[in-house]
């Protein structure tokens, strides 16, 4: 998993700071196995499409509930998203 390799308590940055000139990449340390490298490349691809808008206020939306708000119930139910499709062979 990439998170333990990437998480760094030595420095606290904003998302904007981390994405500026891709400085978040320097936070990745330690042994990198194939799984971590694949996750890293996937994350890099996702982040390369992010356009920050400093003048727009941040908003947080939980996509696993109809009202966009987090709850323990919606988190639990999110664990099973797609499960029925797999049983149907989709």
N, C-alpha and C positions, 0 to 999 in steps of 0.2 A: 504494500500500500504506500502511496505517495505521501500521505499526511504526516506520518512520523518522520520521514526523511526531510520534508519541507518545513515543518513547524519549527520555529526558532523563537525561544524566549529571550534571546539576547537583544532583539531589536523589535520595536513596535512601529508599524507603518500603517498608513491608510491604504486602501485599495488603489487610490489614485497614485500614491507614491510608488507602490509595488509595480503597477503597470507601466509607469513612465520608463521608457527605454528598456522595458522587460527586466527591471532590476530584481523581480521576484525569483528569477532563475538562479541568482547567486545564493539564495536561501537553501537550495537543495544540496544536501551533504550526505556523506556516509556511503555505504555499499549500495549500488544500484543493480538490482536484478532485472530480468527481462520484464516482469510484471510492472515494476516501478517505471521503467523506461517507457513502456507502452502507455501507462497512465500519464506520464509526463508529457508525451507527445500529443495525446488526446487533449489534455488540459491546455497545452500551448496553442493547439488549433482553435479551441473554443475561445481562449483569451485574445487571440489575434483579431477576432471579429468584434471585440468590445469597443464601443465608443463612449467614453465618459463625457457627461455633460455637467460640469461643475455648477452651472447656474440652476440646475433642476434638483429639487429636494429628493432625497432617497425615499424609496417606498419598499416595503417588505410584504410579499404576498405568498401565502402558503398554498401551493397549487393542488394539494390533496384534500382541500375542503371547498365547499361551494361558496362560502363567505370569504375565503382568502385568509382566514385566521387559523393559527396553529392550535391544536388541541391534542391531548394524549390519545383520544379516540381516533382522530384523523391520522395521527402518526402510526398507530397500530394498524389501522385499515390500509395504510399505504404500503405496508409490508406485503400485502396480498394483491396489489395491483397487477393485473395481467395474468394472475394465476388461473382464472377460469378460461382465458384464451388458450393457455398451454394445455389444459385438460381437453379442450376441443380440437387440439392439433393445429391451431392457428399459428 
